[in-house]
């Protein structure tokens, strides 16, 4: 079982490194004791996201329901023949990750199968389930059973997850519209109703959430602080580029941060965190 579990974690790492260079760079900065668990969480999240975003020629609802059942079965059994789910269930049990977070995440992912736009109340629930709870899962790992620290950092962790997701919405606005027919500007149902004013409203929310998140980042354990802070710097840099561009330009091309800049931000984060320590 140890061999199988180790291979399962390695597969989750492979999923992470192939799908997200920015996220992988952040994990590199973590102490080794945290890495397997974070790879396991990302691997689980990535597979669920692939089902609803990529498998267009398949019955997504059926595939997703199978994935949901397999997830809960693995949690109940403490085992899965799906290596990504096996690594995830081990992480859930080891760090006592709340089942409610998993429920909320799967619910938000399922919404993407049929929903093309979101009114504000459902939008908030979607962001909570698709992003904030992922941050809370990671926070459970970071706090290693320290419930007092966990409770104190819940609010900034949720704010950071929400800000990251909303930056993603603006960065991916073209592909979301062209490939998936979705609009992630709250209250906007048609492309013709998308304006720079709506973009600015979302940017204002992002700025407030970043401000709320940064004190929490600085209270994280030393072994993860640099990695999370580097992710914050990456998304802040991405956000600054997005803010400078009108909506019409974002609809033409995706804003990117070069790999060289990502590495530079990781180094900058290391220096900043070391100095603040």
C-alpha positions in Angstrom: 0.0 0.0 0.0 2.9 2.4 0.7 4.2 1.8 -2.8 0.8 2.4 -4.4 0.2 5.5 -2.3 3.6 6.9 -3.2 2.9 6.3 -6.9 -0.5 8.0 -6.5 1.0 11.1 -5.1 3.6 11.1 -7.9 0.8 11.0 -10.5 -1.0 13.9 -8.8 2.3 15.8 -9.0 2.6 14.9 -12.7 -1.0 16.3 -13.3 0.0 19.5 -11.5 3.2 20.2 -13.2 1.8 19.5 -16.7 -1.3 21.7 -16.2 0.0 24.7 -14.2 3.6 26.0 -14.3 2.7 29.0 -12.0 1.1 26.7 -9.4 4.0 24.3 -9.6 6.5 27.0 -9.0 4.7 28.0 -5.8 4.7 24.4 -4.6 8.5 24.2 -5.2 8.9 26.8 -2.5 7.0 24.7 0.1 8.7 22.5 2.7 8.7 18.9 1.5 6.3 17.7 4.2 3.5 19.8 2.5 4.1 19.0 -1.1 2.4 15.6 -1.6 -0.8 16.8 0.0 -1.0 20.0 -2.1 -0.3 18.0 -5.3 -3.1 15.7 -4.3 -5.6 18.5 -3.8 -4.6 20.1 -7.1 -4.8 16.8 -9.0 -8.3 16.2 -7.7 -9.4 19.7 -8.6 -7.8 19.5 -12.0 -9.5 16.3 -13.1 -13.0 17.6 -12.0 -12.3 20.8 -14.0 -11.2 18.8 -17.1 -14.5 16.9 -17.1 -16.6 20.1 -17.3 -14.3 22.2 -19.4 -12.7 19.9 -21.9 -14.5 16.7 -22.7 -16.9 18.3 -25.2 -17.7 15.2 -27.2 -18.7 13.2 -24.1 -21.7 13.1 -21.8 -20.3 15.4 -19.3 -23.1 15.0 -16.8 -22.6 11.2 -16.8 -18.8 11.5 -16.5 -19.1 14.0 -13.7 -21.6 11.9 -11.8 -19.3 8.9 -12.1 -16.4 11.1 -10.8 -18.5 12.3 -7.9 -19.5 8.7 -6.9 -15.9 7.6 -7.2 -14.8 10.5 -5.0 -17.2 9.7 -2.2 -16.6 5.9 -2.5 -12.8 6.5 -2.1 -13.4 8.6 1.0 -15.6 6.0 2.5 -13.3 3.1 1.7 -10.0 4.8 2.2 -8.9 3.5 -1.1 -9.4 4.1 -4.9 -8.1 2.4 -8.0 -8.0 5.9 -9.5 -4.5 7.1 -8.3 -5.5 10.8 -8.2 -8.6 10.0 -6.0 -6.5 7.7 -3.9 -4.0 10.5 -3.1 -6.8 12.9 -2.5 -8.7 10.7 0.0 -5.5 10.0 1.9 -4.9 13.8 2.2 -8.5 14.4 3.3 -8.2 11.8 6.1 -4.7 12.8 7.2 -5.6 16.5 7.5 -9.2 16.2 8.5 -10.4 18.2 5.5 -14.1 19.1 5.8 -16.5 17.1 3.7 -18.5 20.3 3.2 -15.6 21.8 1.2 -15.6 18.8 -1.1 -19.4 19.0 -1.5 -19.3 22.7 -2.3 -16.5 22.2 -4.8 -18.3 19.4 -6.7 -21.5 21.4 -6.7 -19.8 24.4 -8.4 -18.0 22.2 -10.9 -21.4 20.6 -11.8 -22.9 24.1 -12.4 -20.5 24.6 -15.2 -22.0 21.8 -17.2 -25.2 23.7 -17.7 -24.8 27.3 -16.6 -23.6 29.9 -19.0 -23.9 33.0 -16.7 -24.5 33.8 -13.1 -26.6 36.2 -11.2 -24.9 37.6 -8.1 -26.2 35.2 -5.4 -25.3 32.1 -7.4 -22.1 33.7 -8.6 -20.9 34.1 -5.0 -21.8 30.5 -4.3 -20.0 29.4 -7.4 -16.8 31.3 -6.5 -17.0 29.9 -3.0 -17.2 26.3 -4.3 -14.8 26.6 -7.2 -12.0 28.5 -5.5 -12.5 29.5 -1.8 -12.9 26.0 -0.5 -9.8 24.9 -2.5 -7.9 27.5 -0.5 -9.5 26.1 2.7 -8.5 22.6 1.9 -4.9 23.8 1.5 -5.1 25.8 4.7 -6.1 22.6 6.5 -2.8 21.1 5.3 -0.8 24.2 6.2 -2.2 24.4 9.7 -1.5 20.7 10.5 -4.3 20.3 13.0 -3.9 23.7 14.6 -7.6 24.6 14.7 -7.1 28.0 16.3 -4.7 29.1 13.5 -7.0 27.6 10.9 -10.1 29.6 12.2 -8.1 32.8 12.3 -6.9 32.4 8.7 -10.2 31.2 7.2 -11.3 34.7 6.1 -8.0 35.8 4.4 -7.8 32.3 2.8 -11.2 32.7 1.3 -10.4 36.2 0.1 -7.2 35.0 -1.6 -9.0 32.1 -3.3 -11.7 34.4 -4.5 -9.3 37.0 -5.8 -7.3 34.4 -7.7 -10.5 33.0 -9.3 -11.7 36.4 -10.4 -8.4 37.2 -12.0 -8.7 33.9 -13.8 -12.2 35.0 -15.0 -10.8 38.2 -16.6 -7.7 36.5 -18.0 -9.7 33.7 -19.6 -12.7 35.7 -20.7 -12.0 35.0 -24.4 -11.7 31.2 -24.1 -14.6 31.0 -21.7 -16.8 32.8 -24.2 -15.4 31.1 -27.4 -14.9 27.6 -26.2 -17.4 27.1 -23.4 -20.0 29.8 -24.0 -19.7 31.1 -20.4 -19.6 34.6 -18.9 -18.2 35.1 -15.4 -19.1 38.7 -14.9 -21.9 38.6 -12.3 -25.3 39.6 -13.6 -24.3 39.6 -17.2 -26.1 37.1 -19.5 -25.1 38.3 -23.0 -21.8 39.3 -24.5 -23.4 42.5 -25.8 -23.9 43.5 -22.1 -20.3 43.1 -21.2 -18.7 46.5 -20.7 -15.6 48.0 -19.2 -17.7 49.2 -16.3 -18.5 45.6 -15.4 -14.8 44.7 -15.6 -14.0 47.6 -13.3 -16.5 46.4 -10.7 -14.9 43.0 -10.7 -11.4 44.6 -10.4 -12.6 46.6 -7.4 -13.6 43.3 -5.7 -10.3 41.8 -6.5 -8.3 44.7 -5.0 -10.3 44.5 -1.8 -9.8 40.8 -1.5 -6.0 41.0 -2.1 -5.8 43.6 0.7 -7.7 41.3 3.0 -5.6 38.3 2.1 -2.0 39.6 2.5 -2.0 39.8 6.4 -3.2 36.2 6.5 -0.4 35.1 4.1 2.2 36.6 6.4 0.8 34.5 9.3 1.2 31.2 7.5 3.7 28.7 8.7 7.3 29.3 7.5 7.3 26.2 5.4 4.5 27.5 3.1 4.6 31.2 3.4 7.0 31.8 0.5 5.1 29.6 -1.9 1.7 31.2 -1.2 3.3 34.7 -1.3 4.9 34.0 -4.6 1.5 32.9 -6.0 0.1 36.2 -4.6 2.8 38.1 -6.4 2.2 36.2 -9.7 -1.6 37.0 -9.6 -0.9 40.6 -8.6 1.4 41.0 -11.6 -1.2 39.3 -13.9 -3.9 41.6 -12.4 -1.9 44.7 -13.1 -1.6 43.8 -16.7 -5.3 43.0 -17.0 -6.3 46.3 -15.5 -4.4 48.2 -18.2 -6.3 46.6 -21.0 -9.9 47.3 -22.1 -12.4 44.5 -22.2 -12.2 44.6 -26.0 -8.5 43.7 -25.9 -9.0 40.9 -23.4 -11.6 39.4 -25.8 -8.9 39.2 -28.4 -6.0 37.6 -26.6 -5.1 36.1 -23.2 -2.8 38.0 -20.9 0.2 36.0 -19.8 3.2 36.3 -17.5 6.4 34.9 -18.9 8.2 32.0 -17.2 11.2 34.2 -16.6 9.0 36.7 -14.7 7.4 33.8 -12.7 10.9 32.7 -11.5 11.8 36.4 -10.7 8.7 36.7 -8.6 9.5 33.5 -6.7 12.9 35.0 -5.9 11.3 38.3 -4.9 8.9 36.5 -2.6 11.8 34.6 -1.0 13.6 37.9 -0.2 10.4 39.6 1.0 9.4 36.7 3.3 12.9 36.3 4.7 13.1 40.0 5.5 9.7 40.1 7.2 10.6 37.0 9.2 
